[in-house]
Amino acid sequence: MFIEKGEYMFNYFNLKNRQAAVQPTKAIHWFSHLFSELIGTIWISLGLAGLSIIIKDKVVEHYLLHNVIVGFFAGFVVVGSCLIFFGRWSVDLNPVVTLYRWFNGTNKTGYVMAKLAMQIVGGILAGLIIYGIGHNASGIKFEANYLANATDTAHKANHYISAHNVSAKSFMPNFDSAFAKEAVITKKTIWSGGVWIFFGEMVLGAILLFPIFSPRLDNKYRDTFICFIISFDVWMGILLGSAAINPVRGLAQQVPTLFFDMKHLSAMAQYDIHMGTWAMVLGNLMSPVFHAFMQGFTEKYGNPALLWMLNYKNNKASHYVKETQTKEESVKKNN
């Protein structure tokens, strides 16, 4: 009753059936695709992770006035420009997308590995640029409880993804005051935030994949829908506390602290950024698996069950009549 006959829940995992997998044919095509991945990843990372740069006493994101504007900026300005400028070559710009193309049988393994390498390099380069800008423009110092030495006066180049800070946006503060916004950083808050980041990034990444790979969307509307979904993803990420949606864009946000400022931080603060980084990366890398599973589950069980519940004893269609039917009935009565 609730099962779609002929559908297989793991249809979207094609690790063995790769006859249709593709890769560029000529050296010039390899170069253009990989160069596009490199420059495009730098562009998207600067556009999104760059919002964490501190200018004087404010984060760049605050100059956009409101989180609603931040979402639209991310979706339509940053991602929209990537689709326009880089879409004619290779426009994954995200390991989540690239990995999904691999295990759904779209791209060959060598091509996938090459794109992943370019994306990682692009994310690191973007992080170095973020550090260069923030280090010279920031007027904010690290919080005293994060520093290894209380007399240290190191400046923050940007706001990194902090597992401790994210824990305050989870449901835990409703049950334990140790997770309140101004709570002391502890391993408990760090682990709680790490789990929340992992879960959030896994879900956000899966949502991102929907407009890119859904066979139900008309291709001429797909790019517009991608921009909308990115906007919604960013809004949801702001609520969750972490909105990377892309592990290399998230890495770019962590690079300034990981590469240059760890010597200033206490052991607990270092533990915090390591946890935030790993949770963000692993959550994103898990999202293609989660998305493929949910696609199969929805087609096999979810959608048939929902349709059955919606249509069960639903006589709404009989409540309406078309104008042509009314005229036909009146003609019959007159005859």
Backbone torsions as a table, in degrees:
resi	resn	phi	psi	omega
1	MET	NA	-45.6	-177.5
2	PHE	-99.2	6.8	-173.8
3	ILE	-113.6	131.3	177.1
4	GLU	-79.8	114.6	-178.1
5	LYS	-67.2	141.7	177.9
6	GLY	86.0	-9.7	178.5
7	GLU	-94.0	143.5	-179.8
8	TYR	-119.1	131.1	-170.8
9	MET	-63.6	-22.6	-178.5
10	PHE	-109.4	31.1	179.7
11	ASN	-59.8	-28.2	-171.9
12	TYR	-90.4	4.5	173.3
13	PHE	-103.3	109.6	-178.1
14	ASN	-124.0	58.4	-179.3
15	LEU	-74.1	-23.5	-179.4
16	LYS	-100.0	-43.6	-177.9
17	ASN	-83.7	88.5	-173.4
18	ARG	-120.1	26.1	-177.9
19	GLN	-64.0	-29.2	-177.1
20	ALA	-93.6	3.0	-179.6
21	ALA	-65.4	142.0	-174.5
22	VAL	-123.3	165.0	171.7
23	GLN	-157.7	163.3	179.6
24	PRO	-58.6	150.9	-175.7
25	THR	-93.7	-36.9	-175.1
26	LYS	-113.8	159.7	-179.3
27	ALA	-59.7	-39.1	-179.7
28	ILE	-64.7	-33.7	178.0
29	HIS	-72.3	-39.2	174.5
30	TRP	-58.3	-46.5	-178.5
31	PHE	-62.3	-48.5	-177.1
32	SER	-63.4	-38.8	-179.9
33	HIS	-68.4	-45.9	-176.9
34	LEU	-72.6	-36.4	176.1
35	PHE	-65.3	-37.8	176.6
36	SER	-62.8	-41.1	177.6
37	GLU	-62.8	-41.0	-178.8
38	LEU	-65.5	-56.1	-177.0
39	ILE	-67.1	-40.0	179.5
40	GLY	-63.7	-38.2	178.7
41	THR	-68.2	-39.1	175.3
42	ILE	-61.0	-44.3	-178.5
43	TRP	-61.4	-51.3	-176.0
44	ILE	-69.2	-32.4	178.9
45	SER	-70.8	-41.3	176.7
46	LEU	-65.8	-38.6	-179.1
47	GLY	-67.0	-34.7	-176.4
48	LEU	-100.7	-56.3	178.0
49	ALA	-66.9	-26.5	178.6
50	GLY	-62.4	-19.3	177.1
51	LEU	-67.4	-14.0	-180.0
52	SER	-89.2	-4.5	-179.9
53	ILE	-64.6	139.6	178.3
54	ILE	-96.4	122.4	174.9
55	ILE	-111.2	112.4	-174.3
56	LYS	60.2	-105.6	-177.4
57	ASP	-117.2	14.1	-178.0
58	LYS	-133.4	149.8	173.5
59	VAL	-79.1	143.5	-178.4
60	VAL	-51.7	-38.1	-179.7
61	GLU	-53.1	-34.5	-177.8
62	HIS	-68.5	-24.8	179.7
63	TYR	-72.5	-12.2	175.3
64	LEU	-84.8	2.1	169.1
65	LEU	77.4	-40.8	-175.9
66	HIS	-152.9	151.8	-178.6
67	ASN	-64.1	-27.8	176.0
68	VAL	-62.0	-43.1	178.3
69	ILE	-67.1	-37.2	177.5
70	VAL	-58.4	-44.1	179.4
71	GLY	-62.0	-47.8	179.8
72	PHE	-66.8	-36.0	177.2
73	PHE	-61.5	-45.9	-179.9
74	ALA	-62.9	-45.3	-174.8
75	GLY	-74.3	-48.2	-170.7
76	PHE	-98.1	-31.9	-179.8
77	VAL	-85.8	-55.5	-175.8
78	VAL	-72.7	-59.4	-177.6
79	VAL	-69.2	-38.7	177.9
80	GLY	-59.0	-42.8	178.9
81	SER	-66.8	-34.7	176.6
82	CYS	-63.5	-42.5	179.3
83	LEU	-63.6	-38.6	-178.4
84	ILE	-70.6	-47.8	-172.4
85	PHE	-84.1	-34.2	-173.4
86	PHE	-111.7	-10.1	-177.2
87	GLY	-64.3	-20.3	-179.4
88	ARG	-76.8	-11.6	176.8
89	TRP	-116.9	-103.7	177.7
90	SER	-122.2	130.9	-171.9
91	VAL	-135.1	35.1	174.0
92	ASP	-66.0	-58.2	177.1
93	LEU	55.0	17.5	-174.7
94	ASN	-158.4	119.9	178.9
95	PRO	-57.0	-27.9	177.6
96	VAL	-59.9	-46.2	179.6
97	VAL	-68.4	-44.2	-178.2
98	THR	-62.4	-44.3	179.5
99	LEU	-64.8	-36.9	178.4
100	TYR	-66.2	-37.8	177.0
101	ARG	-64.0	-28.1	-179.9
102	TRP	-73.4	-56.3	-172.7
103	PHE	-86.2	0.6	167.8
104	ASN	-96.2	5.3	172.8
105	GLY	85.5	16.5	-177.5
106	THR	-85.1	-42.9	-176.5
107	ASN	-116.9	148.2	177.2
108	LYS	-74.6	156.1	-173.4
109	THR	-59.8	-45.4	-179.2
110	GLY	-61.3	-40.5	178.8
111	TYR	-64.8	-42.3	179.3
112	VAL	-63.2	-45.9	-179.4
113	MET	-62.2	-39.7	179.7
114	ALA	-65.5	-42.2	178.8
115	LYS	-65.6	-41.1	178.4
116	LEU	-61.3	-40.9	179.3
117	ALA	-61.8	-44.7	179.6
118	MET	-64.8	-38.1	179.4
119	GLN	-65.5	-41.9	179.5
120	ILE	-64.4	-44.7	177.7
121	VAL	-61.5	-43.4	179.4
122	GLY	-61.5	-41.6	178.9
123	GLY	-64.1	-41.7	179.3
124	ILE	-66.0	-43.8	178.4
125	LEU	-61.7	-41.0	177.6
126	ALA	-62.6	-39.8	177.9
127	GLY	-62.9	-37.7	177.5
128	LEU	-66.1	-38.5	176.9
129	ILE	-65.2	-42.6	178.2
130	ILE	-59.6	-42.2	178.5
131	TYR	-63.7	-44.1	-179.1
132	GLY	-59.4	-41.3	179.7
133	ILE	-72.2	-51.6	-175.3
134	GLY	-65.9	-37.9	-178.5
135	HIS	-61.3	-34.1	-178.2
136	ASN	-92.3	-16.8	-175.5
137	ALA	-107.5	-17.4	-173.2
138	SER	-74.8	141.0	174.0
139	GLY	-117.1	11.9	-177.3
140	ILE	-108.1	134.6	178.5
141	LYS	-98.4	160.3	174.6
142	PHE	-61.7	145.2	177.0
143	GLU	-61.8	144.8	-175.3
144	ALA	-58.4	-36.5	-177.6
145	ASN	-76.5	-2.7	176.6
146	TYR	-100.3	-13.2	-173.4
147	LEU	-86.9	148.1	176.9
148	ALA	-73.6	-29.8	-178.5
149	ASN	-128.4	124.4	-175.8
150	ALA	-61.6	-22.2	-179.4
151	THR	-90.3	-3.4	-179.6
152	ASP	-66.7	140.0	-179.1
153	THR	-122.5	35.0	-177.6
154	ALA	-65.7	141.5	178.3
155	HIS	-94.4	144.4	175.9
156	LYS	-84.9	130.0	176.1
157	ALA	-77.6	-32.7	-178.8
158	ASN	-160.6	173.4	174.8
159	HIS	-91.3	119.9	178.3
160	TYR	-88.8	167.6	177.5
161	ILE	-76.0	112.3	-175.4
162	SER	-107.4	122.5	177.9
163	ALA	-62.8	-38.5	179.2
164	HIS	-61.6	-47.2	-179.6
165	ASN	-65.6	-37.4	-179.6
166	VAL	-66.6	-30.6	-179.6
167	SER	-60.0	-27.7	178.7
168	ALA	-71.4	-16.8	178.8
169	LYS	-99.4	-0.2	176.2
170	SER	-81.9	-173.9	178.4
171	PHE	-82.4	-6.2	-174.6
172	MET	-63.4	-36.3	178.8
173	PRO	-58.9	-20.0	177.9
174	ASN	-70.5	-19.2	-175.3
175	PHE	-117.7	-18.9	-173.5
176	ASP	-146.3	120.8	-178.4
177	SER	-67.4	-13.9	178.1
178	ALA	-66.1	-14.2	-179.1
179	PHE	-105.1	12.1	179.2
180	ALA	-63.6	164.3	-172.5
181	LYS	-56.7	-41.2	-177.2
182	GLU	-98.4	21.0	-176.6
183	ALA	-67.5	156.7	177.4
184	VAL	-70.0	140.1	179.6
185	ILE	-71.6	125.0	178.7
186	THR	-138.3	169.5	177.4
187	LYS	-64.4	-30.7	179.4
188	LYS	-64.7	-45.2	179.4
189	THR	-69.8	-34.5	179.8
190	ILE	-66.5	-46.2	-179.9
191	TRP	-66.0	-40.2	177.7
192	SER	-61.6	-45.2	178.0
193	GLY	-64.6	-37.5	178.6
194	GLY	-61.9	-43.9	178.1
195	VAL	-63.6	-41.1	180.0
196	TRP	-65.3	-40.6	177.3
197	ILE	-62.9	-46.8	180.0
198	PHE	-56.8	-50.0	-179.4
199	PHE	-61.8	-47.7	-177.9
200	GLY	-62.3	-45.4	-178.7
201	GLU	-67.4	-35.5	177.5
202	MET	-62.3	-44.3	-179.6
203	VAL	-70.4	-44.7	-179.3
204	LEU	-62.0	-41.8	178.1
205	GLY	-63.6	-39.8	178.8
206	ALA	-65.3	-38.6	177.6
207	ILE	-64.1	-40.8	177.9
208	LEU	-58.0	-39.4	-176.0
209	LEU	-70.3	-21.9	-176.2
210	PHE	-57.9	-54.1	-178.4
211	PRO	-69.8	-24.0	-177.8
212	ILE	-74.5	-38.7	-171.5
213	PHE	-116.3	-3.3	-177.9
214	SER	-65.3	124.4	177.6
215	PRO	-73.3	-7.0	-177.1
216	ARG	-85.2	-13.1	-176.5
217	LEU	-92.4	136.3	174.3
218	ASP	-69.3	131.5	-174.3
219	ASN	-58.3	-31.6	-177.0
220	LYS	-71.4	-15.6	176.7
221	TYR	-106.0	-3.3	-170.9
222	ARG	-62.8	-46.3	-176.7
223	ASP	-64.7	-39.8	177.1
224	THR	-62.7	-41.3	179.7
225	PHE	-65.9	-36.4	177.0
226	ILE	-60.1	-44.3	179.3
227	CYS	-60.8	-42.7	177.9
228	PHE	-62.6	-46.8	-177.4
229	ILE	-62.9	-39.1	176.9
230	ILE	-60.4	-43.4	178.0
231	SER	-58.7	-48.4	179.6
232	PHE	-64.3	-38.2	178.4
233	ASP	-60.9	-43.6	-179.8
234	VAL	-64.7	-42.8	177.6
235	TRP	-60.3	-45.1	178.9
236	MET	-64.0	-39.6	179.0
237	GLY	-64.1	-37.0	177.5
238	ILE	-62.8	-39.9	178.0
239	LEU	-67.2	-39.1	-179.0
240	LEU	-74.7	-26.9	-179.6
241	GLY	107.6	-14.0	178.6
242	SER	-140.2	126.2	-175.6
243	ALA	-132.1	45.6	179.8
244	ALA	-68.9	-55.3	179.2
245	ILE	62.5	0.8	-175.6
246	ASN	-157.9	113.5	-174.2
247	PRO	-62.0	-32.5	179.8
248	VAL	-78.7	-32.4	172.6
249	ARG	-65.7	-38.5	175.7
250	GLY	-66.3	-38.9	177.6
251	LEU	-62.2	-40.1	178.6
252	ALA	-58.2	-35.3	179.5
253	GLN	-72.3	-26.4	-178.4
254	GLN	-89.7	-23.5	-173.7
255	VAL	-53.8	-47.0	-177.6
256	PRO	-54.7	-43.6	-179.6
257	THR	-76.4	-44.1	-178.4
258	LEU	-62.9	-38.7	-174.8
259	PHE	-86.7	-30.9	-168.5
260	PHE	-124.4	-24.8	-169.9
261	ASP	-112.9	2.7	-177.7
262	MET	-61.9	-31.0	-178.4
263	LYS	-66.2	-20.9	179.7
264	HIS	-86.8	-16.9	-170.0
265	LEU	-93.6	151.5	174.9
266	SER	-71.0	166.8	-179.9
267	ALA	-60.5	-38.1	-179.6
268	MET	-69.2	-38.9	178.1
269	ALA	-67.1	-38.0	176.2
270	GLN	-64.1	-41.2	177.0
271	TYR	-60.3	-38.3	-179.4
272	ASP	-62.8	-49.6	-177.9
273	ILE	-70.7	-34.1	176.1
274	HIS	-63.4	-44.1	179.4
275	MET	-64.0	-45.2	179.1
276	GLY	-60.7	-40.4	-179.1
277	THR	-67.2	-50.0	-177.9
278	TRP	-65.8	-40.2	179.2
279	ALA	-63.7	-41.3	179.0
280	MET	-64.3	-47.4	-178.1
281	VAL	-65.4	-49.1	-177.0
282	LEU	-67.2	-37.5	177.0
283	GLY	-61.9	-43.6	178.0
284	ASN	-65.5	-42.2	-178.8
285	LEU	-67.8	-23.3	177.8
286	MET	-80.9	-20.0	-173.8
287	SER	-63.3	-35.6	176.2
288	PRO	-62.4	-38.3	177.9
289	VAL	-65.4	-45.4	179.5
290	PHE	-61.8	-42.5	-179.3
291	HIS	-65.0	-45.1	-179.7
292	ALA	-62.8	-40.4	178.3
293	PHE	-64.4	-44.5	-178.1
294	MET	-67.8	-34.0	174.8
295	GLN	-59.8	-48.9	179.9
296	GLY	-65.0	-42.9	-179.9
297	PHE	-63.8	-41.9	-179.3
298	THR	-63.7	-44.9	-179.2
299	GLU	-69.2	-34.5	-176.6
300	LYS	-81.3	-44.1	-173.2
301	TYR	-122.8	-50.2	-171.0
302	GLY	-59.2	-56.9	-176.7
303	ASN	-65.3	-44.5	176.6
304	PRO	-58.1	-40.3	179.4
305	ALA	-65.3	-43.1	179.6
306	LEU	-63.6	-44.1	178.9
307	LEU	-62.9	-39.2	179.1
308	TRP	-62.7	-44.1	-179.9
309	MET	-66.0	-37.8	179.9
310	LEU	-69.4	-35.8	-174.6
311	ASN	-93.4	-10.5	-177.3
312	TYR	-64.9	117.6	-179.0
313	LYS	50.9	35.1	178.4
314	ASN	-95.9	106.1	-177.2
315	ASN	-106.3	22.3	-175.7
316	LYS	-56.2	-37.3	-177.1
317	ALA	-60.6	-30.2	-178.3
318	SER	-77.6	-7.1	-179.4
319	HIS	-82.9	-10.1	-175.3
320	TYR	-116.1	156.1	176.7
321	VAL	-141.7	138.4	179.4
322	LYS	-79.8	155.6	-179.8
323	GLU	-60.4	-37.0	179.5
324	THR	-64.6	-36.1	178.5
325	GLN	-67.2	-38.3	178.8
326	THR	-62.8	-43.3	179.6
327	LYS	-65.1	-40.8	179.7
328	GLU	-63.3	-39.8	180.0
329	GLU	-67.4	-38.7	179.3
330	SER	-68.1	-35.1	177.2
331	VAL	-64.9	-42.3	179.1
332	LYS	-62.0	-41.3	179.7
333	LYS	-64.6	-40.6	-179.1
334	ASN	-67.4	-30.6	179.8
335	ASN	-79.7	NA	NA
